Amino acid sequence: MMQADAHLLIVDDDERIRGLLQKFLIRNGFLVSAARDAAHAERILSGLDFDLVVLDVMMPGEDGVSFCRRLRAERQLPILLLTAKGETEDRISGLEAGADDYLSKPFEPKELLLRINSILRRVPPTEPGEVIPKVLSLGPYRYDVEKGTMWDGDEPVRLTATESQLMRIFATRPGEPFSRSQLVEDLGRDGGQAQERAVDVQITRLRRKLEADPKQPRYLQTVRGAGYMLAPD
């Protein structure tokens, strides 16, 4: 379930929470570094590679959403936001900034562990005997199913961890629709309208990278009454 020896960066201005999370995640097999704010995190990131960032939203100086947006523009690194705000719009703002998932405070440590593992599992399980094409053509883009990478000619297209996971899910059954509830389940998240809306946000972001006209998608289509479908050439 867990990705062995994954290196996590915890960014939280609360020293007590930072220490508790670090100890808990180390006990569960992760390598863990910690930063007190965005500036501190940036210095650590300049010298070390990480597999995922657990980022608090409410911090002095640069807030978590702003730092998340900046991180997303610079590198392909999974981000889990921690927020004390429970309103749907606040969570959506974090996802739109590039976060792969969010968790509202207070939370159970086990739920944090489950969400981290869910993000790190980028490859969804496939059915026995299932045959998946190695490369999908999507107009000017090529999606390498085995490597989970997308290319625009010779230029790589940056995908977030969740976008990459969605592409892998769609690539298991190109030309067949997935319902929003099914996508939520395959992403390893709890059900509910908020999570289904979060999937809509991720689809919108993915379309901006994939479609010439995201409002009239050719490759990542909406199938009325059925959900979303990847329609390669």
QUINORMO-V984477 format. One record per pair of residues at least 4 apart in sequence whose ideal C-beta (glycine too) atoms are under 8 Angstrom apart, sorted by sequence separation. I is the first residue (numbers start at 1). J is the second residue. If there is no record, write none. Layout:
i=I j=J
i=I j=J
This chain:
i=2 j=6
i=14 j=18
i=15 j=19
i=16 j=20
i=17 j=21
i=18 j=22
i=19 j=23
i=20 j=24
i=21 j=25
i=22 j=26
i=23 j=27
i=24 j=28
i=26 j=30
i=36 j=40
i=37 j=41
i=38 j=42
i=39 j=43
i=40 j=44
i=41 j=45
i=42 j=46
i=43 j=47
i=44 j=48
i=59 j=63
i=62 j=66
i=63 j=67
i=64 j=68
i=65 j=69
i=66 j=70
i=67 j=71
i=68 j=72
i=69 j=73
i=70 j=74
i=71 j=75
i=86 j=90
i=87 j=91
i=88 j=92
i=89 j=93
i=90 j=94
i=91 j=95
i=92 j=96
i=93 j=97
i=95 j=99
i=103 j=107
i=107 j=111
i=108 j=112
i=109 j=113
i=110 j=114
i=111 j=115
i=112 j=116
i=113 j=117
i=114 j=118
i=115 j=119
i=116 j=120
i=117 j=121
i=126 j=130
i=137 j=141
i=138 j=142
i=144 j=148
i=151 j=155
i=152 j=156
i=159 j=163
i=160 j=164
i=161 j=165
i=162 j=166
i=163 j=167
i=164 j=168
i=165 j=169
i=166 j=170
i=167 j=171
i=168 j=172
i=170 j=174
i=178 j=182
i=179 j=183
i=180 j=184
i=181 j=185
i=182 j=186
i=183 j=187
i=185 j=189
i=191 j=195
i=192 j=196
i=193 j=197
i=194 j=198
i=195 j=199
i=196 j=200
i=197 j=201
i=198 j=202
i=199 j=203
i=200 j=204
i=201 j=205
i=202 j=206
i=203 j=207
i=204 j=208
i=205 j=209
i=206 j=210
i=207 j=211
i=213 j=217
i=217 j=221
i=223 j=227
i=12 j=17
i=25 j=30
i=26 j=31
i=35 j=40
i=45 j=50
i=58 j=63
i=59 j=64
i=62 j=67
i=72 j=77
i=85 j=90
i=94 j=99
i=107 j=112
i=137 j=142
i=138 j=143
i=144 j=149
i=151 j=156
i=152 j=157
i=159 j=164
i=173 j=178
i=178 j=183
i=184 j=189
i=190 j=195
i=191 j=196
i=211 j=216
i=213 j=218
i=217 j=222
i=222 j=227
i=223 j=228
i=12 j=18
i=26 j=32
i=35 j=41
i=57 j=63
i=58 j=64
i=71 j=77
i=85 j=91
i=126 j=132
i=136 j=142
i=143 j=149
i=144 j=150
i=150 j=156
i=151 j=157
i=184 j=190
i=185 j=191
i=189 j=195
i=208 j=214
i=211 j=217
i=212 j=218
i=222 j=228
i=223 j=229
i=25 j=32
i=57 j=64
i=72 j=79
i=83 j=90
i=95 j=102
i=135 j=142
i=136 j=143
i=143 j=150
i=144 j=151
i=149 j=156
i=150 j=157
i=184 j=191
i=207 j=214
i=210 j=217
i=211 j=218
i=221 j=228
i=222 j=229
i=10 j=18
i=35 j=43
i=56 j=64
i=57 j=65
i=62 j=70
i=71 j=79
i=83 j=91
i=94 j=102
i=103 j=111
i=135 j=143
i=142 j=150
i=143 j=151
i=159 j=167
i=170 j=178
i=178 j=186
i=184 j=192
i=211 j=219
i=220 j=228
i=221 j=229
i=12 j=21
i=35 j=44
i=55 j=64
i=103 j=112
i=135 j=144
i=136 j=145
i=141 j=150
i=142 j=151
i=150 j=159
i=169 j=178
i=189 j=198
i=210 j=219
i=211 j=220
i=220 j=229
i=221 j=230
i=22 j=32
i=134 j=144
i=135 j=145
i=141 j=151
i=149 j=159
i=181 j=191
i=204 j=214
i=207 j=217
i=210 j=220
i=220 j=230
i=221 j=231
i=10 j=21
i=21 j=32
i=33 j=44
i=68 j=79
i=83 j=94
i=91 j=102
i=134 j=145
i=141 j=152
i=148 j=159
i=184 j=195
i=219 j=230
i=220 j=231
i=10 j=22
i=22 j=34
i=41 j=53
i=55 j=67
i=103 j=115
i=133 j=145
i=134 j=146
i=140 j=152
i=184 j=196
i=187 j=199
i=219 j=231
i=21 j=34
i=55 j=68
i=68 j=81
i=81 j=94
i=91 j=104
i=132 j=145
i=140 j=153
i=207 j=220
i=218 j=231
i=219 j=232
i=41 j=55
i=101 j=115
i=169 j=183
i=206 j=220
i=10 j=25
i=19 j=34
i=33 j=48
i=181 j=196
i=184 j=199
i=18 j=34
i=65 j=81
i=141 j=157
i=148 j=164
i=180 j=196
i=183 j=199
i=8 j=25
i=33 j=50
i=64 j=81
i=101 j=118
i=150 j=167
i=166 j=183
i=169 j=186
i=203 j=220
i=18 j=36
i=53 j=71
i=64 j=82
i=81 j=99
i=86 j=104
i=101 j=119
i=169 j=187
i=64 j=83
i=79 j=98
i=80 j=99
i=83 j=102
i=85 j=104
i=100 j=119
i=148 j=167
i=180 j=199
i=79 j=99
i=80 j=100
i=81 j=101
i=82 j=102
i=83 j=103
i=84 j=104
i=148 j=168
i=180 j=200
i=15 j=36
i=38 j=59
i=79 j=100
i=80 j=101
i=81 j=102
i=82 j=103
i=83 j=104
i=84 j=105
i=166 j=187
i=8 j=30
i=10 j=32
i=12 j=34
i=37 j=59
i=39 j=61
i=78 j=100
i=80 j=102
i=81 j=103
i=82 j=104
i=83 j=105
i=165 j=187
i=7 j=30
i=8 j=31
i=9 j=32
i=10 j=33
i=11 j=34
i=13 j=36
i=37 j=60
i=38 j=61
i=39 j=62
i=80 j=103
i=82 j=105
i=145 j=168
i=5 j=29
i=6 j=30
i=7 j=31
i=8 j=32
i=9 j=33
i=10 j=34
i=11 j=35
i=12 j=36
i=13 j=37
i=37 j=61
i=38 j=62
i=53 j=77
i=55 j=79
i=57 j=81
i=143 j=167
i=4 j=29
i=5 j=30
i=6 j=31
i=7 j=32
i=8 j=33
i=9 j=34
i=10 j=35
i=11 j=36
i=37 j=62
i=38 j=63
i=42 j=67
i=52 j=77
i=53 j=78
i=55 j=80
i=56 j=81
i=57 j=82
i=58 j=83
i=72 j=97
i=73 j=98
i=82 j=107
i=123 j=148
i=162 j=187
i=203 j=228
i=2 j=28
i=5 j=31
i=7 j=33
i=9 j=35
i=11 j=37
i=38 j=64
i=41 j=67
i=45 j=71
i=52 j=78
i=53 j=79
i=54 j=80
i=55 j=81
i=56 j=82
i=57 j=83
i=58 j=84
i=68 j=94
i=72 j=98
i=122 j=148
i=145 j=171
i=2 j=29
i=11 j=38
i=50 j=77
i=51 j=78
i=52 j=79
i=53 j=80
i=55 j=82
i=56 j=83
i=57 j=84
i=58 j=85
i=71 j=98
i=2 j=30
i=38 j=66
i=52 j=80
i=54 j=82
i=57 j=85
i=65 j=93
i=69 j=97
i=143 j=171
i=11 j=40
i=38 j=67
i=65 j=94
i=68 j=97
i=69 j=98
i=11 j=41
i=64 j=94
i=68 j=98
i=66 j=97
i=68 j=99
i=9 j=41
i=65 j=97
i=80 j=112
i=21 j=54
i=57 j=90
i=9 j=44
i=80 j=115
i=136 j=171
i=9 j=45
i=80 j=116
i=166 j=202
i=57 j=94
i=166 j=203
i=133 j=171
i=136 j=174
i=9 j=48
i=17 j=56
i=80 j=119
i=122 j=161
i=132 j=171
i=163 j=202
i=167 j=206
i=132 j=172
i=162 j=202
i=166 j=206
i=7 j=48
i=9 j=50
i=78 j=119
i=120 j=161
i=124 j=165
i=133 j=174
i=7 j=49
i=8 j=50
i=11 j=53
i=12 j=54
i=14 j=56
i=78 j=120
i=119 j=161
i=122 j=164
i=130 j=172
i=163 j=205
i=7 j=50
i=8 j=51
i=9 j=52
i=11 j=54
i=13 j=56
i=119 j=162
i=122 j=165
i=163 j=206
i=7 j=51
i=8 j=52
i=9 j=53
i=10 j=54
i=11 j=55
i=12 j=56
i=55 j=99
i=121 j=165
i=124 j=168
i=183 j=227
i=6 j=51
i=8 j=53
i=9 j=54
i=11 j=56
i=13 j=58
i=123 j=168
i=124 j=169
i=127 j=172
i=160 j=205
i=182 j=227
i=183 j=228
i=6 j=52
i=8 j=54
i=13 j=59
i=122 j=168
i=126 j=172
i=163 j=209
i=177 j=223
i=12 j=59
i=13 j=60
i=159 j=206
i=179 j=226
i=180 j=227
i=3 j=51
i=11 j=59
i=124 j=172
i=179 j=227
i=180 j=228
i=177 j=226
i=178 j=227
i=159 j=209
i=170 j=220
i=177 j=227
i=178 j=228
i=158 j=209
i=177 j=228
i=178 j=229
i=157 j=209
i=177 j=229
i=11 j=64
i=176 j=229
i=175 j=229
i=175 j=230
i=11 j=67
i=174 j=230
i=175 j=231
i=174 j=231
i=175 j=232
i=54 j=112
i=170 j=228
i=174 j=232
i=150 j=209
i=170 j=229
i=171 j=230
i=100 j=160
i=150 j=210
i=170 j=230
i=100 j=161
i=101 j=162
i=54 j=116
i=98 j=160
i=100 j=162
i=124 j=186
i=167 j=230
i=52 j=116
i=52 j=119
i=121 j=188
i=52 j=120
i=51 j=120
i=118 j=187
i=141 j=210
i=12 j=82
i=118 j=188
i=117 j=188
i=118 j=189
i=138 j=210
i=139 j=212
i=114 j=188
i=115 j=189
i=141 j=219
i=139 j=218
i=139 j=219
i=79 j=160
i=138 j=219
i=76 j=158
i=78 j=160
i=76 j=159
i=78 j=161
i=76 j=160
i=78 j=162
i=24 j=109
i=28 j=113
i=76 j=161
i=30 j=116
i=21 j=109
i=24 j=112
i=25 j=113
i=72 j=160
i=101 j=189
i=24 j=113
i=143 j=232
i=21 j=112
i=25 j=116
i=138 j=230
i=136 j=230
i=138 j=232
i=139 j=233
i=137 j=232
i=138 j=233
i=136 j=232
i=137 j=233
i=133 j=232
i=91 j=194
i=95 j=198
i=92 j=197
i=96 j=201
i=88 j=194
i=92 j=198
i=95 j=201
i=91 j=198
i=95 j=202
i=8 j=116
i=52 j=161
i=88 j=197
i=92 j=201
i=96 j=205
i=3 j=117
i=6 j=120
i=2 j=117
i=1 j=117
i=3 j=120
i=2 j=120
i=3 j=121
i=1 j=121
